Amino acid sequence: MINSNSSNESKPLSVSGLNLSAKNLLESNFPHIWIEGEVSNLSQPSSGHIYFSLKDEKSQISCAFFRQYQKQLATLENGQQVQLRAKLTLYPQRGSYQLLVYDVQDAGTGALEQAFKALKLRLEKEGLFDEKHKKSLPIYPSVIGVITSSTGAALKDVLSVLERRYPIAQIEVYNAFVQGDAAAPSLIRALEFAISRNTSDVLILCRGGGSIEDLWPFNDEQLARTIFKCPIPIVSGVGHEIDFTISDWVSDLRAPTPSAAAEAATSEKNEMMQLLDTYQRQLHLLVINKISNRQNRLSTLAGQLTHPREKIALLEGKIKQLAMQINQRINHQIDSHHLVCERLFTRLSNAIKRLSDTLPALVNNQKESLKRGAIQLVERHQQKLKHLACQLDSLSPLRTLERGYVITKDLNGRIVTSANQVTPKMPVKLRWADGEKTAVINETE
């Protein structure tokens, strides 16, 4: 111990010596005590020892409950009101004093835990936690809003995850206190500001781990009701996996940590790339199938079409056949009438010879009558011949040319049927009904 009245020659104490002296002083004055308080910051590592804080409204003290003393221990939970039999000591290596616990007895539930359960039960009855009110998260958000402290480790964790998993999103940070009496109003203001801007596709409400007191702002009733009324989907990532707050229950999705909340709000970029590759392959196959189907349909239609040259050749053949049939019929009619005329002339000559002596005047009259009849017969056949010739002429390609149409040929005599077959300054032959000329193409469009 340091004595202010000691001389300058006194040897100074070491840190270890001072801590050891303080430890002996505490243990000798507080060998075994009973103390009551609320359990907080409870942890139990793999060693089996239990470490927690015992607190009341104003203060707290660290406690160590070693495994060898946990003989009849019931479940120990955060928020539990307990009575401890313990010894006050000091841990020399850190210079911090603590309670070594030998026995734990339940003294009821802590005030904060009771308030939490009461609020949770009331909001649950009102339906604020019902799944039917939960909004679906967007698969590919363009803008992600983060409501947390701009200086906290939680924001760094969230930004790191978003940069790794989903770097295409725009991040909007809404700064707020996340601990202390001013935290709940600050979180509400930040959330209301995000709602008023309405630029985020999803919101992440987060902070790191801590005691029930540290996380208590996220159990605020007004914050819970603001989250419930928020039209934007909210992911809550408050504390660690074992921590639950009212904000977790009322949000659209609860994540165990801030990093997990960032993962839940986004799609992993490699998964997105694989999905895009799948869509690209499916689209490629769809286009190929469409093109193949159209090509098959085009081939079928092309097979059903008849080229104009073939139609013209077919019509020309029919016209020639009709012309031959008409000529044959005309010749047959002429031959038939010639035979009739010859027979008539023969009969007439015989009759004239018989009547030449007795009826010269009658012969002359009959001769004139016969001549007129022959002329009329020939005229009728000529009219019929002209009519058949007109029918033949109306089917002739030359008649089409007389109506103003032109047949275009290249210098080799091939018929030009498309504008794509000619080029600027290309010489062509133009055929009209009354002749043929050579022309040069000026331009094509």
C-alpha positions as CSV (number, residue, x, y, z in Angstrom):
1,M,0.0,0.0,0.0
2,I,1.1,3.6,-0.7
3,N,1.7,5.6,2.5
4,S,1.8,9.3,1.9
5,N,3.9,9.8,5.1
6,S,6.7,7.4,4.0
7,S,10.1,8.8,3.3
8,N,11.5,9.2,-0.1
9,E,13.8,6.3,0.6
10,S,10.9,3.8,0.8
11,K,10.9,1.3,-2.0
12,P,7.9,1.8,-4.4
13,L,5.3,-0.9,-4.9
14,S,5.0,-2.9,-8.1
15,V,1.7,-3.1,-10.0
16,S,1.4,-6.8,-9.1
17,G,2.2,-6.1,-5.5
18,L,-0.5,-3.4,-5.3
19,N,-3.1,-5.6,-7.0
20,L,-2.2,-8.5,-4.6
21,S,-2.5,-6.3,-1.6
22,A,-5.9,-5.0,-2.8
23,K,-7.1,-8.5,-3.4
24,N,-6.1,-9.6,0.2
25,L,-7.9,-6.5,1.6
26,L,-11.1,-7.2,-0.3
27,E,-11.2,-10.9,0.5
28,S,-10.5,-10.3,4.2
29,N,-13.3,-7.7,4.6
30,F,-15.9,-9.5,2.3
31,P,-15.2,-13.2,2.8
32,H,-18.8,-14.4,2.2
33,I,-21.7,-12.1,1.3
34,W,-25.3,-12.4,0.0
35,I,-26.1,-10.0,-2.8
36,E,-29.2,-9.5,-5.0
37,G,-29.4,-8.2,-8.5
38,E,-30.4,-8.8,-12.2
39,V,-28.3,-11.1,-14.5
40,S,-27.0,-9.4,-17.6
41,N,-24.3,-10.1,-20.3
42,L,-24.5,-13.8,-19.6
43,S,-21.9,-16.1,-21.4
44,Q,-20.8,-19.7,-20.9
45,P,-17.7,-20.7,-22.9
46,S,-16.7,-24.2,-23.7
47,S,-14.8,-24.5,-20.3
48,G,-18.2,-24.7,-18.6
49,H,-17.6,-21.6,-16.4
50,I,-20.4,-19.0,-16.4
51,Y,-19.6,-15.3,-16.6
52,F,-22.1,-12.5,-16.2
53,S,-22.8,-9.1,-14.7
54,L,-25.0,-8.5,-11.7
55,K,-26.8,-5.1,-11.8
56,D,-29.4,-2.9,-10.3
57,E,-30.8,0.4,-11.4
58,K,-27.5,2.3,-10.9
59,S,-24.5,-0.1,-10.9
60,Q,-23.2,-3.4,-12.0
61,I,-20.4,-5.8,-11.0
62,S,-18.7,-8.7,-12.9
63,C,-19.3,-12.2,-11.6
64,A,-17.6,-15.6,-12.2
65,F,-19.4,-18.8,-11.4
66,F,-16.9,-21.6,-11.9
67,R,-18.0,-25.1,-13.0
68,Q,-17.1,-26.9,-9.8
69,Y,-19.6,-24.8,-7.8
70,Q,-22.5,-25.4,-10.2
71,K,-23.9,-28.5,-8.4
72,Q,-27.6,-27.7,-8.2
73,L,-27.8,-24.8,-10.7
74,A,-31.1,-24.3,-12.5
75,T,-31.2,-22.4,-15.8
76,L,-29.6,-19.0,-15.6
77,E,-30.9,-16.3,-18.0
78,N,-30.4,-12.7,-18.8
79,G,-32.9,-10.5,-17.0
80,Q,-33.3,-13.0,-14.2
81,Q,-33.4,-11.6,-10.7
82,V,-31.1,-13.7,-8.4
83,Q,-29.6,-13.8,-5.0
84,L,-25.9,-14.8,-4.9
85,R,-23.6,-16.2,-2.1
86,A,-20.2,-14.9,-3.2
87,K,-16.8,-13.7,-2.2
88,L,-15.5,-10.3,-3.3
89,T,-12.0,-10.6,-4.8
90,L,-9.7,-8.9,-7.3
91,Y,-8.3,-10.4,-10.5
92,P,-4.7,-9.3,-10.3
93,Q,-3.8,-9.7,-13.9
94,R,-6.4,-7.1,-15.0
95,G,-6.7,-5.1,-11.8
96,S,-10.5,-5.5,-11.8
97,Y,-12.6,-6.7,-8.9
98,Q,-15.4,-9.2,-9.2
99,L,-17.6,-11.6,-7.3
100,L,-16.6,-15.3,-7.1
101,V,-20.1,-17.0,-6.9
102,Y,-20.6,-20.2,-4.8
103,D,-24.4,-20.4,-4.9
104,V,-27.3,-18.9,-7.0
105,Q,-30.9,-18.7,-5.9
106,D,-33.8,-17.3,-8.1
107,A,-35.2,-14.0,-6.8
108,G,-37.7,-13.4,-9.7
109,T,-37.5,-11.8,-13.1
110,G,-35.7,-8.5,-13.6
111,A,-37.5,-5.3,-14.3
112,L,-36.2,-4.9,-17.9
113,E,-37.1,-8.5,-18.7
114,Q,-40.6,-8.1,-17.3
115,A,-41.1,-4.9,-19.3
116,F,-39.8,-6.7,-22.5
117,K,-42.2,-9.7,-22.0
118,A,-45.2,-7.4,-21.2
119,L,-44.7,-5.2,-24.3
120,K,-44.0,-8.3,-26.5
121,L,-47.3,-9.9,-25.3
122,R,-49.3,-6.8,-25.9
123,L,-48.0,-6.1,-29.4
124,E,-48.4,-9.7,-30.3
125,K,-52.0,-9.6,-29.3
126,E,-52.4,-6.5,-31.5
127,G,-51.1,-8.5,-34.5
128,L,-47.9,-6.5,-35.0
129,F,-45.9,-9.8,-35.3
130,D,-48.3,-11.7,-37.7
131,E,-46.8,-13.2,-40.8
132,K,-49.6,-11.8,-43.0
133,H,-48.2,-8.3,-42.4
134,K,-44.7,-9.3,-43.4
135,K,-43.6,-7.7,-46.7
136,S,-41.5,-9.7,-49.2
137,L,-37.9,-8.5,-49.7
138,P,-37.0,-7.4,-53.3
139,I,-34.8,-9.9,-55.1
140,Y,-32.6,-7.3,-56.8
141,P,-32.7,-4.0,-54.8
142,S,-31.3,-1.0,-56.5
143,V,-31.0,1.1,-53.3
144,I,-30.4,-0.3,-49.8
145,G,-30.9,1.9,-46.8
146,V,-29.0,1.3,-43.5
147,I,-30.2,2.7,-40.2
148,T,-27.5,2.6,-37.6
149,S,-24.6,4.6,-36.1
150,S,-22.3,5.9,-38.8
151,T,-19.3,5.3,-36.5
152,G,-20.2,1.8,-35.3
153,A,-18.7,-1.5,-36.2
154,A,-22.1,-2.8,-37.4
155,L,-22.1,-0.3,-40.4
156,K,-18.6,-1.4,-41.4
157,D,-19.7,-5.1,-41.3
158,V,-22.8,-4.3,-43.4
159,L,-20.9,-2.3,-46.0
160,S,-18.2,-5.0,-46.2
161,V,-20.8,-7.7,-46.9
162,L,-22.7,-5.5,-49.4
163,E,-19.5,-4.7,-51.3
164,R,-18.6,-8.4,-51.5
165,R,-22.0,-9.8,-52.3
166,Y,-23.9,-7.0,-54.1
167,P,-21.7,-4.1,-55.2
168,I,-24.2,-2.8,-57.8
169,A,-26.5,-1.4,-55.1
170,Q,-26.5,2.2,-54.0
171,I,-26.2,2.5,-50.2
172,E,-27.9,5.1,-48.2
173,V,-26.8,5.5,-44.5
174,Y,-29.3,7.0,-42.1
175,N,-27.2,7.9,-39.0
176,A,-28.8,7.4,-35.6
177,F,-27.8,6.7,-32.0
178,V,-28.0,3.0,-31.1
179,Q,-27.4,3.1,-27.4
180,G,-28.6,5.3,-24.5
181,D,-31.7,7.3,-23.7
182,A,-31.5,9.3,-27.0
183,A,-31.2,6.2,-29.1
184,A,-34.9,5.3,-29.5
185,P,-36.1,8.8,-30.6
186,S,-33.0,9.0,-32.9
187,L,-33.8,5.7,-34.5
188,I,-37.5,6.7,-35.1
189,R,-36.4,10.0,-36.7
190,A,-34.0,8.2,-39.0
191,L,-36.6,5.6,-40.0
192,E,-39.3,8.3,-40.6
193,F,-36.8,10.3,-42.7
194,A,-36.0,7.1,-44.8
195,I,-39.8,6.6,-45.3
196,S,-40.3,10.3,-46.3
197,R,-37.5,10.1,-49.0
198,N,-38.9,6.7,-50.3
199,T,-35.8,6.0,-52.3
200,S,-34.7,2.7,-50.7
201,D,-36.0,-0.6,-51.9
202,V,-35.1,-2.3,-48.6
203,L,-34.0,-1.0,-45.1
204,I,-31.5,-2.6,-42.7
205,L,-32.0,-1.7,-39.0
206,C,-28.9,-2.9,-37.1
207,R,-26.3,-2.5,-34.4
208,G,-23.7,-4.8,-32.8
209,G,-24.1,-7.0,-29.7
210,G,-24.4,-5.8,-26.1
211,S,-26.2,-6.2,-22.8
212,I,-30.0,-6.0,-22.6
213,E,-29.5,-2.3,-21.5
214,D,-27.4,-1.6,-24.6
215,L,-30.1,-3.1,-26.9
216,W,-33.0,-1.6,-25.0
217,P,-33.7,1.2,-27.5
218,F,-34.7,-1.5,-30.0
219,N,-37.5,-2.6,-27.5
220,D,-39.1,0.9,-27.7
221,E,-42.9,0.7,-28.4
222,Q,-43.0,3.7,-30.6
223,L,-40.1,2.4,-32.7
224,A,-41.9,-0.9,-33.1
225,R,-45.1,0.8,-34.3
226,T,-43.1,3.0,-36.8
227,I,-41.5,-0.2,-38.2
228,F,-44.9,-1.8,-38.5
229,K,-46.3,1.1,-40.5
230,C,-43.2,1.4,-42.7
231,P,-44.1,0.7,-46.4
232,I,-40.5,-0.3,-47.2
233,P,-39.4,-3.9,-46.3
234,I,-37.2,-3.9,-43.2
235,V,-34.5,-6.4,-42.2
236,S,-33.6,-6.3,-38.5
237,G,-30.0,-7.3,-37.5
238,V,-29.6,-6.3,-33.8
239,G,-27.1,-7.8,-31.5
240,H,-25.9,-11.4,-31.7
241,E,-27.7,-14.6,-32.6
242,I,-29.0,-15.1,-29.0
243,D,-30.3,-11.6,-28.7
244,F,-34.0,-10.8,-29.5
245,T,-35.6,-7.4,-29.5
246,I,-39.1,-6.1,-30.2
247,S,-37.7,-4.7,-33.5
248,D,-36.7,-8.2,-34.5
249,W,-40.3,-9.4,-34.0
250,V,-42.1,-6.6,-35.8
251,S,-39.6,-6.3,-38.8
252,D,-40.3,-8.1,-42.0
253,L,-37.2,-10.3,-41.5
254,R,-35.0,-11.0,-38.5
255,A,-31.3,-11.7,-39.0
256,P,-29.0,-12.9,-36.2
257,T,-26.3,-10.2,-36.8
258,P,-25.8,-7.1,-38.9
259,S,-23.7,-9.0,-41.4
260,A,-26.4,-11.6,-41.7
261,A,-29.0,-8.9,-42.3
262,A,-26.9,-7.6,-45.2
263,E,-26.7,-11.1,-46.6
264,A,-30.5,-11.5,-46.2
265,A,-31.2,-8.2,-48.0
266,T,-29.2,-9.1,-51.1
267,S,-28.5,-11.8,-53.7
268,E,-25.0,-13.1,-54.0
269,K,-23.4,-11.8,-57.2
270,N,-22.1,-15.2,-58.3
271,E,-25.6,-16.6,-58.0
272,M,-26.8,-13.6,-60.1
273,M,-24.2,-14.3,-62.7
274,Q,-25.1,-18.0,-62.9
275,L,-28.8,-17.0,-63.2
276,L,-28.0,-14.5,-65.9
277,D,-25.9,-17.2,-67.7
278,T,-28.9,-19.6,-67.5
279,Y,-31.3,-16.9,-68.9
280,Q,-28.8,-16.1,-71.7
281,R,-28.6,-19.8,-72.7
282,Q,-32.3,-20.2,-72.6
283,L,-32.8,-17.0,-74.7
284,H,-30.2,-18.2,-77.2
285,L,-31.9,-21.5,-77.6
286,L,-35.3,-19.8,-77.9
287,V,-33.9,-17.5,-80.7
288,I,-32.3,-20.4,-82.5
289,N,-35.6,-22.4,-82.4
290,K,-37.6,-19.4,-83.6
291,I,-35.2,-18.8,-86.5
292,S,-35.3,-22.5,-87.4
293,N,-39.1,-22.6,-87.3
294,R,-39.3,-19.5,-89.5
295,Q,-36.7,-21.0,-91.9
296,N,-38.7,-24.2,-92.2
297,R,-41.9,-22.2,-92.7
298,L,-40.2,-20.1,-95.3
299,S,-39.0,-23.2,-97.1
300,T,-42.5,-24.6,-97.1
301,L,-44.0,-21.4,-98.5
302,A,-41.2,-21.1,-101.1
303,G,-42.0,-24.6,-102.3
304,Q,-45.7,-23.7,-102.7
305,L,-44.9,-20.6,-104.7
306,T,-44.6,-20.6,-108.5
307,H,-42.0,-18.4,-110.1
308,P,-43.5,-15.7,-112.5
309,R,-41.3,-17.1,-115.4
310,E,-42.9,-20.5,-114.9
311,K,-46.4,-18.9,-114.9
312,I,-45.6,-17.0,-118.1
313,A,-44.2,-20.1,-119.7
314,L,-47.3,-22.0,-118.7
315,L,-49.6,-19.3,-120.2
316,E,-47.5,-19.1,-123.3
317,G,-47.9,-22.9,-123.7
318,K,-51.7,-22.6,-123.2
319,I,-51.9,-19.8,-125.7
320,K,-49.9,-21.7,-128.4
321,Q,-52.2,-24.7,-127.8
322,L,-55.3,-22.6,-128.1
323,A,-53.9,-21.0,-131.3
324,M,-53.2,-24.4,-132.8
325,Q,-56.7,-25.6,-131.9
326,I,-58.2,-22.4,-133.4
327,N,-56.2,-22.7,-136.6
328,Q,-57.2,-26.4,-136.9
329,R,-60.8,-25.5,-136.4
330,I,-60.6,-22.7,-139.0
331,N,-58.9,-24.9,-141.5
332,H,-61.4,-27.6,-140.9
333,Q,-64.3,-25.1,-141.4
334,I,-62.7,-23.7,-144.5
335,D,-62.1,-27.2,-146.0
336,S,-65.7,-28.2,-145.2
337,H,-67.1,-25.0,-146.8
338,H,-64.8,-25.5,-149.8
339,L,-66.3,-29.0,-150.3
340,V,-69.8,-27.6,-149.9
341,C,-69.0,-24.9,-152.4
342,E,-67.5,-27.3,-154.8
343,R,-70.6,-29.6,-154.5
344,L,-72.9,-26.6,-155.0
345,F,-70.9,-25.4,-158.0
346,T,-71.0,-28.8,-159.4
347,R,-74.8,-29.1,-158.9
348,L,-75.2,-25.6,-160.2
349,S,-73.1,-26.3,-163.3
350,N,-75.2,-29.3,-164.0
351,A,-78.4,-27.5,-163.4
352,I,-77.2,-24.7,-165.7
353,K,-76.3,-27.1,-168.4
354,R,-79.7,-28.6,-168.1
355,L,-81.4,-25.3,-168.1
356,S,-79.1,-23.4,-170.3
357,D,-81.2,-24.0,-173.3
358,T,-84.6,-23.5,-171.8
359,L,-84.1,-21.1,-169.0
360,P,-81.2,-18.7,-169.7
361,A,-82.8,-16.0,-167.6
362,L,-83.3,-18.3,-164.7
363,V,-79.8,-19.4,-164.9
364,N,-78.6,-15.8,-164.7
365,N,-80.9,-15.2,-161.7
366,Q,-79.7,-18.3,-159.9
367,K,-76.1,-17.5,-160.7
368,E,-76.5,-14.1,-159.0
369,S,-78.3,-15.5,-156.1
370,L,-75.7,-18.2,-155.6
371,K,-73.0,-15.6,-155.8
372,R,-74.6,-13.5,-153.1
373,G,-75.1,-16.5,-150.9
374,A,-71.4,-17.5,-151.3
375,I,-70.3,-14.0,-150.5
376,Q,-72.5,-13.9,-147.3
377,L,-71.3,-17.3,-146.3
378,V,-67.7,-16.2,-146.7
379,E,-68.4,-13.0,-144.8
380,R,-69.9,-14.9,-141.8
381,H,-66.9,-17.2,-141.6
382,Q,-64.6,-14.2,-141.9
383,Q,-66.4,-12.6,-138.9
384,K,-66.1,-15.8,-136.9
385,L,-62.4,-16.0,-137.8
386,K,-61.9,-12.4,-136.7
387,H,-63.6,-13.2,-133.4
388,L,-61.4,-16.1,-132.8
389,A,-58.4,-14.1,-133.7
390,C,-59.4,-11.4,-131.2
391,Q,-59.7,-14.0,-128.5
392,L,-56.2,-15.3,-129.4
393,D,-54.9,-11.7,-129.4
394,S,-56.3,-10.9,-125.9
395,L,-54.3,-13.8,-124.5
396,S,-51.1,-12.8,-126.2
397,P,-48.2,-11.2,-124.0
398,L,-48.0,-8.5,-126.7
399,R,-51.4,-7.2,-125.8
400,T,-50.1,-6.6,-122.2
401,L,-47.2,-4.6,-123.6
402,E,-49.7,-2.5,-125.6
403,R,-51.3,-1.4,-122.3
404,G,-48.0,0.3,-121.3
405,Y,-46.1,-2.5,-119.6
406,V,-42.4,-3.1,-120.4
407,I,-40.3,-6.3,-120.2
408,T,-36.8,-5.6,-118.8
409,K,-33.9,-7.9,-119.8
410,D,-30.2,-7.8,-119.2
411,L,-27.8,-7.9,-122.1
412,N,-27.8,-11.7,-121.9
413,G,-31.5,-11.8,-122.5
414,R,-32.5,-12.8,-119.0
415,I,-35.7,-11.2,-117.7
416,V,-35.2,-8.8,-114.7
417,T,-37.8,-9.5,-112.1
418,S,-36.4,-7.6,-109.1
419,A,-34.8,-4.2,-108.4
420,N,-32.0,-6.0,-106.6
421,Q,-30.9,-7.5,-109.9
422,V,-29.8,-4.1,-111.3
423,T,-27.0,-1.7,-110.3
424,P,-26.3,1.9,-111.2
425,K,-25.0,2.4,-114.8
426,M,-26.1,-1.1,-115.7
427,P,-27.3,-1.4,-119.4
428,V,-30.7,-3.2,-119.9
429,K,-33.0,-3.9,-122.8
430,L,-36.6,-2.6,-122.6
431,R,-39.2,-4.4,-124.7
432,W,-42.4,-2.5,-125.8
433,A,-45.2,-3.8,-127.9
434,D,-43.8,-2.1,-131.0
435,G,-40.1,-2.6,-130.5
436,E,-37.1,-2.8,-128.2
437,K,-34.6,-0.2,-126.9
438,T,-31.4,-0.3,-124.8
439,A,-31.3,1.9,-121.6
440,V,-28.9,2.5,-118.7
441,I,-29.9,2.5,-115.0
442,N,-29.1,5.8,-113.3
443,E,-29.6,4.9,-109.6
444,T,-31.4,2.4,-107.4
445,E,-33.1,2.8,-104.0
